[in-house]
Amino acid sequence: MNIENQNIEFKETWRDEFLKTIASFANTSGGTMFIGINDNGKTVGVENSVYLLENLPNKIIQKLSILAEVNQVNNGGFAIIEIKVGKYDNPISFNGKYYIRIGSTTQELADKELHRFLLQKSKISWESLIEEEATLDEIKESTIEKFKQFAKKRVPGIDSEDTVSVLKKLNLLNAKGQLKRAAILLFGKDVRKYFMSAYFKIGKFQSETALVTDDVIEGNLFEQLEQVMQVLRGKYIRLIVKEYKDWRRIEEFEYPEEALREAIINALIHKDYSGSHIQMKVFDDKIILWNQGKLLEGITLPELKTSHQSVQRNELLCEAFYRADFIEAWGRGTIKIVDLCKAANLPEPEYEENSGGIRTIFYKDKYTERYLRELGLNERQVKAVDYLRENKIITNSNYQKLNQVNRIMATRDLQELVKIGIIIDNGSKGAGVKYTLFE
């Protein structure tokens, strides 16, 4: 038999409390429970298979209101009971509680997780709910006016519309004229009055635990985007001189500015706003951007770097940013970020699931340890690249002292780095050869 996982569970004997596991299968992606197999995967069989075959289907219907396929199968001469249940679109409860499968465990949902689960099952998004206490007085007219100017390209004539008409075009009002949550997120005067986690936090770190400085960015989502980019430019990211034009310095970010902006937009419009705030950690060699919200069903991490189906958590937010001409097309943002980093001769950013959210990691230096390992560099060569980052130049003699090796091995290692394209030499011969990183 297979080992236990999200879709398979073993039980030595039947107990009615196991109905919560059946419910968790129905609430997640379906699954199969085997009765007569212990936790180690050893078949021990059941003695009351006929009774279970007759009673379990009815018990599952009565307690969970779902249908399950119950069969007897033989394994090694033992009779075992197989209970198969599919995925249900509606939420399934057991004794008034809701369960899902996480790995090989059955977990009870509560508080925010339960609220999020019930919304998802009901096909109602958090952003589309009506905020009962909010009125049109909560809408910031200056943000509406800016949006109208941004949206002229994709919504002809919108610049002559009033606030109510703009909100209606974006489907941010219900039939009674009440504001949806997305309206407050996009255009609100005081967003955190309603949603405490709707802010952006930036920190400068010397290490994972050594915080140098930080800033909290508040406001509606359009304001947050503008302010985050301003703070990054003025405080967190070094500007480098690209060229001089008409006696003026032309400066640019150490990272592709457009890629950072795209990632920040993605975080703002795809965040789960029932969870924590957005966090950006700026290190000397990388930037880590994290937003609450796991990948939605139907998309995987590798697909974020390739053409993939557009799946939105917040369709109203995505639509508003699209109308404002801030995003090109749904489902393209993560690919665009990769392309911009590659065009700037930087490593591809990494996308990771972490702590219930998505992390986007930008690297300033293309010679990351991960990249060097993938190229097959040995420990000595990796150490030499680190040395070059700080000292700019390395010689054969430097290499020998750094790695405690003889001249022959140093020469061989350095020549391999030249061949791979990591370093270049200055064209001299013998002891005069100096090596620098290939930029």
C-alpha positions as CSV (number, residue, x, y, z in Angstrom):
1,M,0.0,0.0,0.0
2,N,1.0,3.6,-0.5
3,I,2.0,5.7,2.5
4,E,-0.5,8.2,3.9
5,N,-0.7,11.6,2.2
6,Q,-3.2,14.3,1.5
7,N,-5.5,11.9,-0.4
8,I,-4.9,8.6,1.5
9,E,-5.5,7.7,5.1
10,F,-5.1,4.3,6.9
11,K,-7.1,3.2,9.9
12,E,-6.8,-0.1,11.7
13,T,-10.4,-0.2,12.8
14,W,-13.4,2.0,12.2
15,R,-14.6,4.7,14.7
16,D,-17.3,7.3,13.9
17,E,-14.9,10.1,14.7
18,F,-13.1,9.3,11.5
19,L,-16.0,10.9,9.7
20,K,-14.1,14.2,10.2
21,T,-11.4,12.8,7.9
22,I,-14.0,11.8,5.3
23,A,-15.3,15.4,5.5
24,S,-11.8,16.8,5.2
25,F,-11.3,14.8,1.9
26,A,-14.5,16.3,0.6
27,N,-13.4,19.8,1.5
28,T,-10.0,19.5,0.0
29,S,-9.3,17.4,-3.1
30,G,-11.0,14.1,-2.4
31,G,-9.4,11.0,-1.1
32,T,-9.5,7.4,0.1
33,M,-9.6,5.9,3.5
34,F,-8.6,2.3,4.0
35,I,-10.0,0.4,7.1
36,G,-7.8,-2.6,8.1
37,I,-4.4,-1.0,7.6
38,N,-2.4,0.3,10.5
39,D,-0.4,3.6,10.6
40,N,2.8,1.8,9.3
41,G,1.0,0.7,6.2
42,K,0.7,-3.0,7.3
43,T,-2.5,-4.8,6.3
44,V,-4.2,-6.3,9.4
45,G,-7.7,-6.7,7.9
46,V,-11.2,-6.2,9.4
47,E,-13.5,-8.8,10.9
48,N,-16.7,-6.9,10.5
49,S,-16.4,-6.1,6.8
50,V,-20.0,-7.1,5.9
51,Y,-21.4,-4.8,8.7
52,L,-19.2,-1.9,7.5
53,L,-20.2,-2.3,3.9
54,E,-23.9,-2.2,4.8
55,N,-23.7,0.7,7.4
56,L,-21.0,3.1,6.4
57,P,-22.6,4.5,3.2
58,N,-25.8,5.4,5.1
59,K,-23.8,6.8,8.1
60,I,-21.8,9.0,5.7
61,I,-25.0,10.3,4.1
62,Q,-26.7,10.9,7.4
63,K,-23.8,12.7,9.1
64,L,-22.1,14.5,6.2
65,S,-24.8,14.6,3.5
66,I,-22.4,13.4,0.9
67,L,-22.1,10.2,-1.1
68,A,-19.1,7.9,-0.8
69,E,-18.1,4.8,-2.6
70,V,-17.5,1.9,0.0
71,N,-15.9,-1.3,-1.3
72,Q,-14.3,-4.4,0.2
73,V,-11.0,-5.3,-1.3
74,N,-8.6,-8.1,-0.5
75,N,-4.9,-7.6,0.2
76,G,-2.6,-10.5,1.1
77,G,-5.6,-12.6,2.1
78,F,-7.0,-9.9,4.4
79,A,-10.3,-8.1,3.9
80,I,-10.1,-4.3,4.0
81,I,-12.7,-1.6,3.5
82,E,-12.0,1.1,0.9
83,I,-13.9,4.5,1.3
84,K,-13.6,6.8,-1.7
85,V,-15.0,10.4,-1.6
86,G,-14.7,13.1,-4.2
87,K,-14.1,16.8,-3.8
88,Y,-17.3,18.8,-3.0
89,D,-17.8,22.4,-4.1
90,N,-20.0,23.2,-1.1
91,P,-18.5,23.1,2.5
92,I,-18.9,19.8,4.4
93,S,-19.2,19.9,8.2
94,F,-19.0,17.1,10.8
95,N,-20.8,17.9,14.1
96,G,-20.8,21.6,13.2
97,K,-17.1,21.8,12.5
98,Y,-15.1,22.0,9.3
99,Y,-11.9,20.1,8.4
100,I,-9.4,20.1,5.6
101,R,-6.4,17.9,4.6
102,I,-2.9,19.4,5.0
103,G,-0.4,16.8,4.0
104,S,-1.3,13.6,5.8
105,T,-3.1,15.3,8.6
106,T,-6.7,16.4,9.2
107,Q,-6.9,19.9,10.5
108,E,-9.9,21.7,12.0
109,L,-10.6,25.2,10.6
110,A,-11.3,28.2,12.9
111,D,-11.4,32.0,12.9
112,K,-9.9,33.6,9.8
113,E,-9.1,30.3,8.1
114,L,-12.7,29.1,8.5
115,H,-14.0,32.5,7.3
116,R,-11.7,32.3,4.2
117,F,-12.7,28.7,3.5
118,L,-16.4,29.4,3.7
119,L,-16.0,32.4,1.4
120,Q,-14.0,30.3,-1.1
121,K,-16.6,27.5,-1.1
122,S,-19.4,30.0,-1.6
123,K,-17.6,31.5,-4.6
124,I,-17.8,34.9,-2.9
125,S,-14.5,36.8,-2.8
126,W,-13.5,38.8,0.3
127,E,-13.1,42.0,-1.7
128,S,-16.6,41.8,-3.1
129,L,-18.3,41.9,0.2
130,I,-20.2,45.0,1.2
131,E,-18.7,47.1,3.9
132,E,-21.9,48.1,5.7
133,E,-20.6,51.0,7.7
134,A,-18.8,52.7,4.8
135,T,-20.3,55.6,2.8
136,L,-19.2,57.6,-0.2
137,D,-17.6,60.0,2.2
138,E,-14.9,57.4,2.7
139,I,-13.8,57.7,-1.0
140,K,-10.8,60.0,-1.7
141,E,-11.6,62.2,-4.6
142,S,-8.0,63.0,-5.4
143,T,-7.3,59.3,-6.0
144,I,-10.4,59.0,-8.2
145,E,-9.1,62.0,-10.2
146,K,-5.7,60.4,-10.7
147,F,-7.3,57.1,-11.6
148,K,-9.4,58.8,-14.3
149,Q,-6.3,60.2,-15.9
150,F,-4.5,56.9,-15.8
151,A,-7.5,55.1,-17.2
152,K,-8.2,57.4,-20.2
153,K,-6.3,55.0,-22.5
154,R,-8.4,51.9,-21.7
155,V,-11.7,53.6,-20.7
156,P,-12.4,56.4,-23.2
157,G,-14.4,59.2,-21.7
158,I,-13.9,58.2,-18.1
159,D,-12.2,61.6,-17.4
160,S,-15.6,63.3,-17.6
161,E,-17.3,60.8,-15.3
162,D,-18.2,61.6,-11.6
163,T,-17.1,59.4,-8.7
164,V,-20.2,57.3,-8.5
165,S,-20.0,56.6,-12.3
166,V,-16.4,55.5,-11.9
167,L,-17.2,53.2,-9.0
168,K,-20.1,51.7,-11.0
169,K,-17.9,51.1,-14.0
170,L,-15.5,49.2,-11.8
171,N,-18.3,47.2,-10.2
172,L,-17.4,48.6,-6.8
173,L,-21.0,49.4,-5.7
174,N,-24.0,47.1,-5.2
175,A,-27.5,47.8,-6.5
176,K,-28.2,49.9,-3.4
177,G,-25.1,52.0,-4.0
178,Q,-23.2,50.5,-1.0
179,L,-19.4,50.2,-1.2
180,K,-17.7,46.9,-1.7
181,R,-14.5,46.3,0.3
182,A,-12.4,46.7,-2.9
183,A,-13.7,50.2,-3.3
184,I,-12.2,51.2,0.1
185,L,-8.9,49.4,-0.7
186,L,-8.6,51.2,-4.0
187,F,-9.9,54.6,-3.2
188,G,-10.4,54.9,0.6
189,K,-9.3,57.9,2.7
190,D,-8.5,55.7,5.8
191,V,-8.2,52.1,4.7
192,R,-6.9,50.8,8.0
193,K,-10.0,52.1,9.7
194,Y,-11.7,49.0,8.1
195,F,-8.8,46.6,7.3
196,M,-5.9,46.6,9.8
197,S,-3.6,44.5,7.6
198,A,-3.9,46.7,4.5
199,Y,-0.5,48.4,4.7
200,F,3.0,47.9,3.4
201,K,6.1,47.5,5.6
202,I,9.7,48.0,4.4
203,G,12.8,47.2,6.3
204,K,16.6,47.5,5.7
205,F,18.4,44.4,7.1
206,Q,22.1,43.7,7.6
207,S,21.2,40.1,8.4
208,E,18.0,38.1,8.9
209,T,17.8,39.4,12.5
210,A,19.7,42.8,12.3
211,L,17.2,45.5,11.3
212,V,18.7,48.8,10.4
213,T,15.6,50.9,9.6
214,D,12.0,50.4,8.6
215,D,9.0,52.3,7.2
216,V,5.3,51.7,7.3
217,I,3.4,52.8,4.2
218,E,-0.3,53.3,4.5
219,G,-3.1,54.7,2.3
220,N,-5.2,53.2,-0.4
221,L,-3.5,50.8,-2.9
222,F,-2.7,53.4,-5.5
223,E,-1.2,55.6,-2.8
224,Q,0.8,52.7,-1.4
225,L,2.3,51.9,-4.8
226,E,3.4,55.5,-5.3
227,Q,4.8,55.9,-1.8
228,V,6.6,52.6,-1.7
229,M,8.4,53.4,-5.0
230,Q,9.4,56.8,-3.6
231,V,10.7,55.4,-0.3
232,L,12.7,52.7,-2.1
233,R,14.2,55.3,-4.4
234,G,15.0,57.8,-1.7
235,K,16.1,55.5,1.2
236,Y,16.5,51.8,0.5
237,I,18.0,51.2,-2.9
238,R,21.2,52.7,-4.2
239,L,20.9,54.6,-7.5
240,I,23.7,54.1,-10.0
241,V,24.7,56.5,-12.8
242,K,23.8,55.0,-16.1
243,E,25.0,57.9,-18.3
244,Y,25.3,61.6,-18.6
245,K,23.0,63.5,-20.9
246,D,23.0,67.2,-21.5
247,W,25.2,67.6,-18.4
248,R,22.6,65.7,-16.3
249,R,23.2,62.4,-14.6
250,I,20.8,59.6,-15.7
251,E,20.4,57.3,-12.8
252,E,18.7,53.9,-12.4
253,F,18.0,51.4,-9.6
254,E,20.5,48.7,-8.8
255,Y,17.5,46.4,-9.6
256,P,15.2,46.9,-12.6
257,E,12.8,49.5,-11.4
258,E,10.0,48.3,-13.6
259,A,10.4,44.7,-12.2
260,L,10.2,45.9,-8.6
261,R,7.1,48.0,-9.4
262,E,5.5,45.0,-11.1
263,A,6.2,42.8,-8.1
264,I,4.8,45.4,-5.7
265,I,1.7,45.7,-7.8
266,N,1.3,41.9,-7.8
267,A,1.6,41.9,-4.0
268,L,-1.0,44.6,-3.7
269,I,-3.6,43.1,-6.0
270,H,-3.2,39.4,-5.2
271,K,-2.8,39.7,-1.4
272,D,-5.2,37.9,0.9
273,Y,-6.5,40.9,2.8
274,S,-7.9,38.8,5.7
275,G,-4.3,38.0,6.6
276,S,-1.1,39.9,7.4
277,H,0.4,43.0,5.9
278,I,2.8,43.1,2.9
279,Q,6.5,42.9,3.9
280,M,9.6,43.9,1.9
281,K,13.1,43.1,3.4
282,V,16.0,44.9,1.7
283,F,19.4,43.3,2.2
284,D,22.8,44.3,0.7
285,D,22.6,41.5,-1.9
286,K,18.8,40.8,-2.3
287,I,15.3,41.9,-1.8
288,I,12.6,39.7,-0.4
289,L,8.9,40.7,-1.0
290,W,6.2,38.7,0.8
291,N,2.4,38.9,0.6
292,Q,-0.2,36.8,2.4
293,G,-2.1,34.3,0.2
294,K,-1.2,30.9,-1.1
295,L,-1.3,30.1,-4.8
296,L,-4.8,29.4,-5.9
297,E,-5.8,26.1,-7.2
298,G,-4.9,25.6,-10.9
299,I,-1.5,27.2,-10.8
300,T,1.9,26.0,-9.5
301,L,5.1,27.8,-8.6
302,P,7.1,26.8,-11.8
303,E,4.2,28.1,-13.9
304,L,4.8,31.6,-12.6
305,K,7.8,31.8,-14.8
306,T,6.0,30.5,-17.9
307,S,2.8,31.2,-19.7
308,H,-0.1,30.3,-17.4
309,Q,-3.8,30.7,-16.9
310,S,-4.8,33.9,-15.1
311,V,-6.2,33.0,-11.7
312,Q,-7.2,35.9,-9.5
313,R,-7.9,36.1,-5.8
314,N,-9.1,39.7,-6.2
315,E,-10.7,40.2,-9.6
316,L,-12.0,43.7,-8.7
317,L,-8.6,44.9,-7.7
318,C,-7.0,43.4,-10.8
319,E,-9.6,44.9,-13.0
320,A,-9.0,48.4,-11.6
321,F,-5.2,48.2,-12.0
322,Y,-5.7,46.9,-15.5
323,R,-8.1,49.8,-16.4
324,A,-5.5,52.2,-14.9
325,D,-3.0,50.8,-17.3
326,F,-0.8,49.6,-14.4
327,I,-0.7,46.0,-15.6
328,E,-0.6,44.8,-19.2
329,A,-2.6,41.6,-18.9
330,W,-3.7,39.2,-16.2
331,G,-1.3,36.3,-15.8
332,R,1.7,38.1,-17.3
333,G,3.2,40.0,-14.3
334,T,5.4,37.3,-12.9
335,I,6.8,36.5,-16.4
336,K,7.5,40.1,-17.0
337,I,9.5,40.4,-13.8
338,V,11.7,37.4,-14.9
339,D,12.2,38.9,-18.3
340,L,13.2,42.3,-16.9
341,C,15.7,40.8,-14.5
342,K,17.3,38.7,-17.2
343,A,17.5,41.7,-19.5
344,A,19.4,43.6,-16.8
345,N,21.9,40.7,-16.6
346,L,20.6,39.7,-13.1
347,P,19.5,36.2,-11.9
348,E,16.0,35.2,-12.4
349,P,13.9,36.0,-9.3
350,E,12.7,33.1,-7.2
351,Y,9.1,32.5,-6.3
352,E,8.4,30.6,-3.2
353,E,5.5,29.6,-1.0
354,N,6.3,30.7,2.6
355,S,4.3,31.1,5.8
356,G,1.0,31.1,4.1
357,G,2.0,33.5,1.3
358,I,4.2,34.1,-1.7
359,R,7.8,35.3,-1.6
360,T,9.5,37.0,-4.5
361,I,13.3,37.2,-4.1
362,F,15.4,39.5,-6.3
363,Y,19.2,39.1,-6.4
364,K,21.4,42.1,-7.0
365,D,24.4,39.9,-7.9
366,K,24.0,37.3,-10.5
367,Y,26.8,35.3,-8.9
368,T,24.6,33.9,-6.1
369,E,25.7,30.7,-4.3
370,R,22.8,28.8,-5.8
371,Y,23.8,29.9,-9.4
372,L,27.5,29.0,-8.8
373,R,26.6,25.6,-7.5
374,E,24.4,24.9,-10.5
375,L,27.5,25.7,-12.7
376,G,29.4,23.0,-10.9
377,L,31.9,25.3,-9.1
378,N,33.9,23.7,-6.2
379,E,34.2,25.2,-2.7
380,R,37.5,26.9,-3.6
381,Q,36.1,28.6,-6.7
382,V,33.0,29.8,-4.8
383,K,35.3,31.3,-2.2
384,A,37.2,33.1,-4.9
385,V,34.1,34.6,-6.4
386,D,33.2,35.9,-2.9
387,Y,36.7,37.4,-2.7
388,L,36.3,39.1,-6.0
389,R,33.0,40.7,-5.0
390,E,34.8,42.5,-2.2
391,N,38.3,43.0,-3.7
392,K,37.5,43.3,-7.4
393,I,40.8,41.6,-8.5
394,I,42.4,38.3,-7.7
395,T,45.8,36.8,-8.7
396,N,47.1,33.3,-8.7
397,S,49.0,34.1,-5.6
398,N,45.9,35.5,-3.9
399,Y,44.0,32.3,-4.8
400,Q,46.8,30.1,-3.3
401,K,46.7,31.9,0.0
402,L,42.9,32.1,0.1
403,N,42.4,28.3,-0.4
404,Q,45.7,26.9,0.9
405,V,46.6,25.2,-2.4
406,N,49.6,25.1,-4.7
407,R,50.1,27.1,-7.9
408,I,49.2,24.2,-10.2
409,M,45.8,23.7,-8.6
410,A,45.2,27.5,-8.4
411,T,46.0,27.8,-12.1
412,R,43.6,25.0,-13.0
413,D,40.8,26.4,-10.9
414,L,41.2,29.9,-12.3
415,Q,41.4,28.6,-15.9
416,E,38.1,26.7,-15.4
417,L,36.4,29.9,-14.1
418,V,37.7,31.7,-17.2
419,K,36.3,29.0,-19.5
420,I,32.9,29.0,-17.8
421,G,32.8,32.8,-18.2
422,I,32.8,33.8,-14.6
423,I,36.1,35.7,-14.7
424,I,38.3,37.3,-17.3
425,D,42.1,37.9,-17.2
426,N,43.9,41.1,-18.1
427,G,45.9,39.5,-20.9
428,S,49.2,39.4,-19.1
429,K,51.4,36.4,-18.7
430,G,52.9,34.6,-15.7
431,A,52.8,36.3,-12.3
432,G,51.3,39.4,-13.9
433,V,47.9,37.8,-14.7
434,K,45.0,39.5,-12.8
435,Y,41.5,38.2,-12.9
436,T,38.2,40.2,-12.5
437,L,34.5,39.1,-12.5
438,F,32.9,39.1,-15.9
439,E,30.2,41.7,-15.8
